[in-house]
């Protein structure tokens, strides 16, 4: 099914399209709420904008930030966003998604200290404050490619994802490995604090290892079957991380609340074989994280960028034509996140999925906050394309449509090709040559 591409020239047109599609988009013409400060774990966040963890795949072989990494975060720091959520950093070598994924170790800790100093100094000079800095700690699970070739570590065999190429049972991770991984997250959190971050994210989204375990309904043992078993690694890793750091250090998670796959292969979905979201387990997990683990902040998201990217980042151009209009995907993101937030109002929630709306994404961000469906607005691919987006929102209540992400999926193509990722359209001097070399050549050869 082919849908019209983004063509809206006014907020009114977006609202009319939403009405036509019979969807709810909480759009607000007043965006002042995005300038308001908020406090988390004793930290003052100067505004309600967060830069989401966007992997550049441009680290060194031993996991250090490289030239393009520093360039990217310096640009993010200049933007003025209140939170910079640093991209996925591998907790263990076998959990790297590619040979250039960042990986913090005792040996390279000084390079991360240097990156943090650059971010803080740049933001302080440019904006008069330092952002809250969260590092995302990851194990890539079934998407692990530490040496550039697939080395999957899976929670269970999944015919939805594996299709005609089922993975061998030997890829299924053992309970002993998972139990040991809990302590790895604890040691990692301690190191993250020591190098100068304000918090750590125990990543549980987008079908990486911890996220996949949430839907391990048919897995035997201590990490599958029951709700408490399936959520065990996330809950116990957060508890272990919190025990390894001071109470002021933020321990959080970027959490999938809906996978977009049918039961028993998807989390947050109705059990009748369809794809309709069911937030009951997601709500229960969030409640446990808040009440038993003391988690005050969660960054919520949906879907799987490898298999159903239209769910977590609706696009105009992508690897397939979704059966729904992109705005329907945006509305689902808002609805699911809003349902979680309103079930636990005292929890601080970061929203996702706003970038599809280009210059009107700030109106959606403000609307989510004003209607109580989120507390902070997260921007991901928009930051690749338009790194000073936050400054334009905060100073001018405006985004330049000629600078915005056009949801062309080229940054994703770069990642899938095993290359470094960035905006081919808006940052063409750097990334267009890389795209021609690593993506167009592959397409031509095939």
Phi, psi and omega in degrees: 000122182260129181251156175297146179277169180302126183215011189283132181253357179210158177297327178300318180295321178297316179296321179295320179293320178298319178296319178298320181279353181061046178237161181252116173241116183283076184270134180233133177280342178262115185251015183299332182300335181289343179271353186283140176285165176210149182250136179224124178050034180088354178270139173267121176263123191288342178204179186258030180246135178233138172269120184288161180290106182246113183286130176266346181052044186227027175278179178273172182301328180266013171094003181281151171298137180252192186302311180292329176298310181296319178302314183297312183287334174294319178294320177297319180297323180294336187293326181095010177296142183290332179231132169245112182265100188292141187306169182304126178239126187292137178278326179225151183304320182288352179263008178287139180280341178196164184294349180250008176292141178299146179210110181279128177222170176300327184287329184248014185303327181295329179292327176286324174301318180296319178297317180297317178300319178298315180297311184294314181296319180296313181293320180297317180292318186277325189238347179086008177207164176257137179284160169287130184247116178248135173257134178271120181261125189228153161233119190284351173058236183294347179257018179289131176216061187300334180247012178096350176241148184304129175225065190295139173239107190246155177279327180193162177286136188229103182295337178293320181270327186270335176049238184279003180235068182297140178280149181291150179301337180295344178280346183288125184288144181276159175298323180297319179298315182295320178298318178293328181297329177304316179289331176296319178295323179296312179296323180294316179301319179298318180291321177301317178294317183297326181279350171119006176286161179268344182192170179228142178253116173278096192296127181222048183223168169059028173069020168286181197306306183295321178299317182296325179298333180299335180250021183278057183299325185259011177277139176274168174092197188280351184239020179213167178090267184289161178302314181294325177291314183295331180263002187300311185298318178296310184296316183286329177290321176295316179298318180294319179297317181296326180288342183267352184230174178284162184294336181281343180285132184278118172249120190219190177206142165268113197240129171283125176254353178202127182268330182084021175238151182291151173299139007262032183249004181223145177265143176077027182234152177297152186265022182260010180094356179265191181245016181288129179300143173224108187273007185298311178291323178298317177298317181295319178297313180299320179298316179297317180299322181284310188280323185260329181258352178071024179286124183259343186224132173226143179251108191262144180207178184222165165075188183222113183296343179275325189246324178222060186301339179295342181282319184258345174210080180311140188224162171269324179231126182204193185285351180200172177259110179296157179277001179236157175291143180306326180293334175292324175294319177298317181295322178298316179302313180298316183296311182295314180296317180298323179296320178294312181301316184286343176282340181215074188303332184284347177281137175274123187240133173259131180270169181220173170078025183271341193295334181304330185279007175049237185292350178258006181294330177293330178290323175291317179301313180295321180297320178299319181288317184291331180269004177075024180263353176195168179246332183221142181260124180263137177235126181254270184300337175301324181291328174297312186282325194219070188299339178262023180302320183296320180298318181291325177293312187287324183270325189238357184050045188204146170236139180277114181301335180280354177251345189289157171301136180255014178049050181268351177070012180292328177296323177291322178300321178299316179297315182295333179277001181078023184254180173283148187247143177184186183271113181290331184276307187270344180233047191294331182300325180270312194262341177296316176299323179293319180296316179297322182286317191257337181253307182296326179293318179298315180297321180293318182293335181260000000 
